[in-house]
Amino acid sequence: MSRGMLPRRSILILSTTPPIPRDYGHRNRVFQTLTFFRRINYAVSFLLYPFDREWATAVPPCYAELVESFDYFALVPNSKALHQPAHGYHHEIDEWWDDNIGQHLSWLFARRRFDAFLVNYTFMSKAFEFAPRNTIKVLDTHDLLYGRRELFEKHGVPAEFFYTNQDQEKIGFDRSDIVIAIKEYEKQIIETMTDKPVICLPYWDDRAVDRRSQTITAQGYDHERPLRLGFIGAYNSVNIVNIGRFLATLAPYVSLYNLPVEVVIAGNVCEGIDQDYPFIRKLGFVEDTSDFYASVDAIVAPLEFSTGIKIKTGEALARQVPVLATRNGFDGFRPYHWTQDLQSVAAMCDAIVRIAYGELSPEEVAIATRKAATTAAWAQQRAFSTLRGHIVAASRRILVLVDRPFWYPGKSFDEMVAQSIEFLAQFMPPIVCYISEQAVAAEQVHAEAIYIRVPGLDDSLAMLLDDVFANYNVIATVVMAAMTESEEKITRHLETRDTATWWLSIVHRGVNSGVSFRSNNTPWGPPYPMEETQGDPPKNIMAAAFCQRFPWDPK
């Protein structure tokens, strides 16, 4: 298919969680990632293999919105029980894999071309084995999976979700082309386990910030207007154990100091809190977290242990809500105040006493909150820019420039162009730009490639080249010209491009005496005659040049 512009690239996303509604951090993470690809002009398709509880017995109302939100959307039904316990001490990396996913991927990749394939969670990495060779494979880990069981056991908590060992997780990393970690510490660990490029893409809540007024006052609080501390979280053992320990530690402080404090707890974590303290108020699941954040004076992150990044911390910072956090609770964010880097839950309780009685300057806390929020937002923005650079670098293409339409039967030049494109396509997908005033498509596509019609050898070609080189890693350019004037104009457009260029043309020797093949990587001299292609790999001059530069891999 030919177009007058650079075709839109496409990406397929496989996820165990939907991107909407954005009521949980892992959903918001998926939403932000797909939004990033849309911003850089990717058409996004989505394959959902649902793990979340509300999908277990019914199809939620958001299904209709999901179908309409993507170029292609499909729901893969599970053929095995979800969240199965490990068969051994650890999960094997593919233990939760479902062959239904593989069957759908085989069907889909046979019918649609995707430039990139993003898989969420390492235990779904087997999906990469179904993607074509030239599709860029991106793994968003969300969390480091090895060491999870040992961490939980250390704190006397039963291991949950997926956990594996280092050797098994390495298998998942090595299947990808690019690995995304959610925090710098995990990035450094993953880099020791694989030779694939690893990017730290920290979590940040990019929704509209609630510019709330500062409610911490120098006068402190009283029992008519207590200090309201918020905690929000999903139902899992990490949240349940940590909030339980915090409440048990805080209770003596409330009694000893007659502390004017109220702990407001939101989310499904409430289902796991058995303690009944007079200073807590349980909201349960909340539809709109904005109201929750606006109703509290500060968020507490009293985590002694956890995995991944702290979604609740990022959401609070984005809404300018102060965060009182242990070091673990602020992990993944940069602290700017000692209340964001507390050494223990007991130290957090001491800080709460100082805040409740006005001993802590509210301006200190407000400034630290703004600084941490600005730094987190900037870190994610920079990470997305880095990810885009890696995507472009992995998008290796050969650019072919032809000075005329080339699909007319019986023309020797056209046959030479078609055969050359077929040959080049065996190395990597070509981008074929041909000069033609006719707004028609090629009747016969000789090889899988991106075919782009350019109206003329003018500014339109220059703008197209800018787009191609900005969005793809052009590792070689081949110019095929039947006219001296057009070859010279194309060459001038390429002079500022940092790429190897070959000229395959008939303008120097003529159709009856053979074609010439020249390279800007070799000394200028007599043109080399093209020989008949024989054997595997081909033995002609172009083949020799390309085989020397790129390994021969015709798969």
C-alpha positions, -999 to 999 in steps of 0.1 A, spaced: 0 0 0 13 34 -9 8 66 9 18 102 7 30 102 43 48 80 68 24 52 78 13 51 114 32 24 134 13 -1 155 18 -19 188 0 -48 205 -2 -48 243 -9 -80 263 -20 -74 298 -36 -93 327 -53 -61 338 -74 -36 319 -63 1 316 -97 13 328 -112 22 352 -81 38 366 -89 29 402 -58 8 409 -22 16 404 -14 -13 381 -43 -3 358 -31 32 357 4 20 349 -10 1 318 -31 32 309 0 55 310 21 32 289 -4 28 261 -11 66 262 27 71 257 26 50 225 -4 69 212 14 102 218 42 90 195 16 81 169 13 44 174 -20 26 166 -27 6 198 -42 -29 199 -50 -46 232 -52 -82 243 -66 -88 278 -62 -120 298 -80 -108 329 -67 -116 364 -88 -91 384 -116 -104 406 -144 -85 389 -137 -104 357 -139 -138 374 -177 -143 372 -189 -115 349 -180 -91 321 -177 -57 337 -194 -26 322 -160 -12 311 -158 -40 284 -178 -19 259 -155 11 264 -124 -11 260 -137 -25 226 -142 10 213 -109 24 226 -84 3 205 -77 -5 169 -82 -41 179 -93 -54 213 -99 -90 223 -106 -108 256 -88 -142 260 -108 -165 282 -88 -186 307 -86 -223 303 -70 -229 336 -75 -217 372 -59 -183 379 -34 -175 406 -24 -212 411 1 -219 439 36 -229 429 41 -265 420 75 -264 437 92 -240 461 91 -214 433 69 -209 403 84 -219 369 84 -188 347 57 -202 324 36 -219 351 8 -194 347 9 -195 309 -23 -203 292 -22 -219 257 -54 -199 248 -31 -168 247 -7 -185 223 -34 -196 200 -49 -161 198 -14 -146 192 -7 -170 164 -40 -161 148 -35 -124 152 1 -121 141 -8 -140 109 -33 -114 101 -19 -81 113 15 -65 113 27 -49 145 59 -29 149 61 -35 186 47 -59 212 45 -49 248 39 -76 275 30 -67 311 46 -90 338 75 -113 332 54 -144 338 36 -136 305 69 -133 286 63 -166 267 40 -145 245 72 -131 228 78 -165 212 48 -160 190 58 -126 177 76 -122 143 113 -117 143 113 -80 134 86 -70 160 102 -51 188 95 -69 221 91 -48 252 86 -62 287 71 -41 314 81 -60 346 59 -40 371 77 -58 398 108 -80 404 95 -116 409 125 -134 423 131 -131 460 94 -124 467 88 -156 486 119 -151 507 109 -115 515 74 -126 526 87 -154 547 112 -131 564 82 -111 577 61 -140 586 36 -135 558 24 -162 534 38 -157 499 12 -146 473 8 -137 437 37 -149 415 72 -156 428 101 -173 411 139 -177 413 166 -157 395 173 -183 368 136 -186 358 131 -148 358 162 -144 336 144 -166 309 117 -140 308 140 -111 305 160 -127 277 129 -132 256 125 -95 252 144 -67 233 138 -40 259 131 -45 297 112 -19 317 118 -17 355 96 4 378 124 17 400 161 23 398 170 -4 424 152 -31 404 168 -18 371 203 -23 386 194 -59 396 179 -67 362 210 -54 344 230 -81 362 206 -108 350 204 -100 313 223 -83 285 191 -67 271 188 -29 276 169 -20 308 150 12 314 137 26 347 102 39 341 90 51 375 53 54 384 37 88 385 0 96 386 -4 120 357 -40 129 362 -52 164 370 -36 176 403 -60 187 430 -45 221 441 -57 216 477 -51 242 504 -26 234 531 -45 221 561 -16 215 585 -15 245 607 10 259 632 -17 257 659 -21 220 654 -54 200 659 -79 191 686 -105 165 691 -131 186 673 -109 188 643 -85 159 645 -55 153 623 -68 131 595 -43 105 582 -52 85 551 -43 51 539 -56 35 507 -47 1 493 -59 -31 477 -66 -63 495 -32 -81 497 -10 -94 525 15 -65 522 -11 -39 528 -30 -58 554 1 -67 575 17 -33 573 -14 -13 582 -22 -37 610 12 -33 625 10 5 621 -24 7 639 -12 -15 667 19 7 672 -1 39 670 -27 29 696 -5 34 726 5 69 713 -31 79 710 -38 68 745 -6 82 761 -8 117 744 -46 119 741 -38 123 704 -63 141 683 -60 119 653 -82 99 629 -69 73 605 -92 71 574 -87 38 555 -100 33 519 -99 5 495 -105 -32 496 -77 -35 522 -105 -27 547 -118 -63 543 -86 -76 559 -85 -53 589 -99 -70 620 -87 -45 646 -113 -22 659 -97 11 672 -117 41 681 -95 64 660 -100 45 627 -127 50 601 -130 24 572 -145 36 540 -140 4 519 -138 7 482 -142 42 469 -152 51 433 -134 84 432 -101 86 450 -100 124 445 -126 129 472 -106 106 496 -73 125 490 -91 159 495 -106 148 528 -73 139 546 -44 161 559 -17 136 551 -12 101 537 7 75 557 29 49 541 40 28 571 56 0 551 82 -22 568 83 -44 537 68 -44 502 76 -50 466 76 -27 436 69 10 437 44 26 461 14 36 441 -3 53 471 27 75 476 28 87 440 -10 94 440 -7 115 471 23 135 459 5 143 426 -24 158 446 -1 178 468 -10 157 498 19 154 523 32 118 527 45 105 560 65 75 550 90 49 562 120 45 540 104 15 524 71 34 519 89 61 499 111 37 479 112 47 443 107 84 451 133 110 462 128 122 498 132 159 506 123 158 543 128 135 572 91 127 574 95 111 540 124 89 551 114 76 586 134 47 600 106 28 615 68 28 622 76 40 657 94 70 643 64 77 621 42 78 653 66 103 669 62 125 638 24 122 640 25 135 675 46 165 665 23 173 636 -9 169 657 3 194 683 17 219 658 54 213 666 62 207 629 63 236 604 36 230 578 56 250 552 85 224 556 61 196 547 45 215 519 78 224 503 91 188 505 58 175 490 61 198 460 98 190 454 92 153 456 62 156 432 82 177 407 111 153 408 88 122 403 70 138 373 103 148 357 117 113 362 88 97 344 89 122 316 126 116 311 121 78 313 94 79 285 119 99 264 145 73 270 121 45 261 112 63 229 149 64 220 153 27 226 122 19 205 137 40 176 171 23 180 154 -12 179 134 -2 148 162 -11 124 152 -5 88 168 -3 53 156 28 34 151 23 -4 147 54 -26 135 48 -62 131 77 -87 100 63 -104 71 38 -100 85 3 -104 56 -21 -108 52 -20 -146 56 -55 -161 84 -62 -185 107 -33 -176 142 -43 -168 147 -15 -143 115 -25 -125 126 -61 -123 159 -50 -108 141 -29 -82 116 -56 -72 143 -82 -69 165 -59 -48 137 -52 -24 130 -89 -21 166 -94 -13 169 -66 12 137 -77 30 155 -109 40 178 -88 63 151 -65 78 119 -47 68 126 -21 41 110 13 38 105 19 1 100 55 -10 93 60 -47 89 92 -66 56 94 -85 31 121 -93 4 94 -97 -16 90 -65 -20 53 -71 -8 22 -53 15 -5 -66 -5 -33 -82 19 -59 -70 39 -58 -38 70 -79 -43 80 -81 -6 67 -71 28 77 -35 32 64 0 39 57 16 5 55 54 5 47 75 -25 66 108 -27 51 135 -51 84 149 -62 121 155 -55 114 186 -35 106 196 1 81 168 4 110 143 1 130 162 27 101 162 52 95 125 46 132 117 53 130 138 85 101 116 97 117 84 86 150 91 103 133 104 135 111 73 139 133 45 126 169 34 130 179 36 93 211 15 91 215 17 54 201 36 24 199 22 -11 193 46 -40 179 31 -72 178 56 -101 171 55 -138 180 92 -143 211 111 -134 193 142 -123 171 124 -99 200 104 -85 219 136 -78 189 153 -61 183 122 -39 220 121 -30 219 158 -19 190 151 4 210 123 20 243 142 25 234 153 60 221 118 71 245 97 91 239 64 73 257 41 49 244 47 13 246 24 -17 237 35 -53 222 8 -75 215 25 -108 215 23 -146 225 59 -152 262 53 -155 264 24 -178 230 21 -194 205 -7 -196 222 -27 -223 256 -27 -206 246 -36 -171 240 -16 -139 264 -1 -115 267 -5 -77 286 20 -56 289 26 -18 299 56 2 318 31 24 342 21 -4 366 42 -25 351 57 -56 363 38 -86 350 19 -116 314 8 -112 310 -29 -103 288 -50 -126 260 -68 -110 263 -106 -113 235 -131 -113 222 -140 -79 231 -176 -71 233 -197 -39 225 -188 -3 236 -162 5 235 -143 -29 268 -138 -46 262 -105 -64 279 -72 -55 250 -59 -34 247 -92 -15 285 -92 -8 283 -57 6 253 -63 28 264 -97 40 297 -81 51 278 -54 70 249 -76 84 249 -112 94 230 -133 68 197 -144 85 170 -152 60 145 -164 85 
